[in-house]
Amino acid sequence: MRNVSSLEAVYRDYAPRGVRFYYVYKALAHPETNGYVTPYTLQERLMHVKEAERKLGSQIPWLCDGIDNPLKHALGDAPNSEFVVDPDGIIVRKRQWSRPNELRADLEELVGPVENPTRPEDLNLPQLAPPAIAPRGVVPRITVPARMVPLVIEPQESREPYYVKLRAEAEPSLLNGGNGKLYLGFHCDPLYHVHWNNLAEPIRVRISGPEGMSVTPGQWQGPQVSVPSDIDPRELLVEVADWSDGALRVVVDYFACNDEEGWCKPVHQEYLVYRRSDRDGGSVRNRRTESPPAASNQPPPRGAPGAPGAGLAGRLTKVDLQQGRIEVLTPRGPRSLPVAQNARIMLDGQRADLRQLQPGWPVRLRIAPGTEGPEVIGIQSRSQPNQRPDNR
């Protein structure tokens, strides 16, 4: 919220001087944050824009990227990038992460300073929560493997909107070799103001795949819940074997209710899930994940990878999003390291995402005890990357 207030303050000062500001809505970097889930249609994406305007109290106008995210891809896929474009359409300043103070300095140089700059606290912007639809925290979340990759899903034609939306994620072993765990999560979309009807039958899911593929369980029913309604996700882990070609079909039946409009209805919907990563799928934060492997009874040598307080310093040489790994050139040679989904990544002192990192940047890593991968990645972006990341 502080970043939004700071940017709005820059807007209040420089819009009267002819500088045009726009927010660009694109794929969610972190689905499930504040309960919001990935939209399936352009109409739903425009609903997200309206919700963002309501929640943030912004005066900056919004542009909406296409549902296939062509602008996001053209501008480098960073989740919170920032660009300054001159009247001839030339990009004169760009950042992978928006920093309003640096933007203000850019505009002071390009347009000129302003007297009595607006402070973020002068704006008193609202901080509105998502609409309170039904209780949350009733159904416990399941624990998933620490490193999961979002998969491409294709909602099939439906008479009803997708009030409940599927998120599918795979272990790297499933994505690459066709064997492993598949996460299926069904999340109420808060923009439709719906909740589960726990007085009716729980959600039912049927899963099937191409010939020769094994899916366990092939059928699943959600939990019986004691309270009449809630908005917690319904989740399961599926064990998949021998997934080679073709799509996995997910058929779901559930009861949804909208108390504002006074209806409850049964809904039948279907999805196709493909064994390929969704580069626009984002990553889920603050989810229960499996603990790292237990440490050996014999502590590793002091300073070795896996020792308490052990760390590495070097230069980032490769980012592999599909495998969830990075490569770092250290004084002792190159190192390839797995990055857990809950690893803390700091870019110039701010929380960041693995997809923002680029080869050529200096990096410091702190290794979690008993693991080979970093628990904290500290990145300085002052050195310009000499190549684009290998985001396979």
Residue, then its C-alpha position, 0 to 999 in steps of 0.5 A: m500500500r505504501n508503494v501505491s501511495s508513493l506512486e499516486a503522490v508522484y502522479r498528483d505532482y506531475a500529471p498537471r505538467g502533462v505526464r500521463f500515468y497508467y497502471v497496467y493490469k496483467a497476470l497475477a504474480h501471487p494468486e490467492t493474495n487477499g483471496y483473489v484468484t486468476p481470472y479466466t476471461l477478459q470480462e473477469r480481468l476487467m472486474h479485477v481492474k474495477e476491484a483494484e480501483r475500489k480497493l486502492g482508491s487510485q486516481i491513475p487510470w488503468l490499462c488491461d492487458g489481453i487475457d493471453n498477456p501479450l504486453k506482459h510478455a513484450l515488456g519482459d514478464a516482470p511482475n511489477s515493472e516500471f517504464v518511462v516513455d518519451p513522446d516519440g515512444i522511446i523507453v527512456r527509463k525502465r525498472q524491473w520493480s517499481r520504485p516511486n522515489e526513483l521515478r520522481a527523480d527521473l521526472e525531476e530530471l526529464v520534466g523538472p522539479v515541483e514545488n512542495p512535492t506531495r507526500p504519500e501521507d497527504l493522500n489518505l488513501p483507503q485500505l479496503a479489504p476484499p468483500a466479507i462473503a462467508p467465514r474463512g479458516v474453517v477448512p484446514r489447508i493441505t500441505v503440498p510439496a515445497r516446489m510446485v509449478p503451475l500448469v496450463i489449464e483450459p476451462q471448458e464451455s460452461r453455462e455458468p460463470y466459473y464461480v469456483k476456479l481451479r489451480a493446478e500445480a505439478e512437482p518438477s518430476l511430474l512436469n518433466g517425466g510424467n510421474g509425481k504429485l499433482y495439486l488441484g485446488f478449487h478456490c471461490d472467486p471473491l468477485y462473484h461474491v459466492h461461497w460454498n453451500n455446506l448444507a448440500e453435498p460437498i464438491r465432487v471431482r472426477i479425474s481421468g487421463p489418456e490411455g495408459m495414464s494412472v491417476t490416484p485418486g480418480q474420484w474425490q469428494g470434499p470434506q463435510v463442514s459443520v458450518p453452513s458456509d465458508i470460502d476456504p479452498r477445497e484441495l487435494l493431491v493426486e498421484v500421477a504416473d505415466w503421463s506422456d501426451g494428451a490432457l488430463r480431464v477434471v470434472v467438478d460438481y459443486f453448490a455455490c451461493n450468492d447471499e446478496e442476490g439470493w440464490c444457491k445453485p448446483v454447478h457442473q464444470e470441466y477443465l483440461v489440464y496440460r503437462r506444461s508449465d504456465r509462465d503466467g501462473g504466478s506463485v502462491r505465498n504463505r501456503r503450507t509446504e513440506s519441511p525440508p529434508a531432516a539434517s543428518n545426525q552428524p552436523p556438516p563442517r562449519g561453513a559448508p553448504g547446509a551448516p547453520g549460518a552457511g552462505l555463498a556469495g557470487r554472481l548469478t549466471k542462470v535462472d531456471l524457473q521450470q526446475g526452480r533452480i539458480e546457478v551462481l558463479t562463486p570464487r570456488g567455482p559454479r554452483s547449481l542450487p534448488v530454490a524452495q517456493n518459500a525461500r525469501i528473495m530480496l532485491d535491493g532490500q525489497r521482497a521479490d520473485l524468482r522471475q525478477l532475477q537476471p544473470g549478471w547480478p551479484v548475489r548473496l545466499r544464506i543456506a538453510p540448515g540441513t538443506e542444499g538450497p538457500e533460505v534467503i537470496g540477497i540480490q543487488s541489481r546495480s550491475q547490469p545483466n549481460q544476458r537474459p535469464d534462461n527461463r525454461 
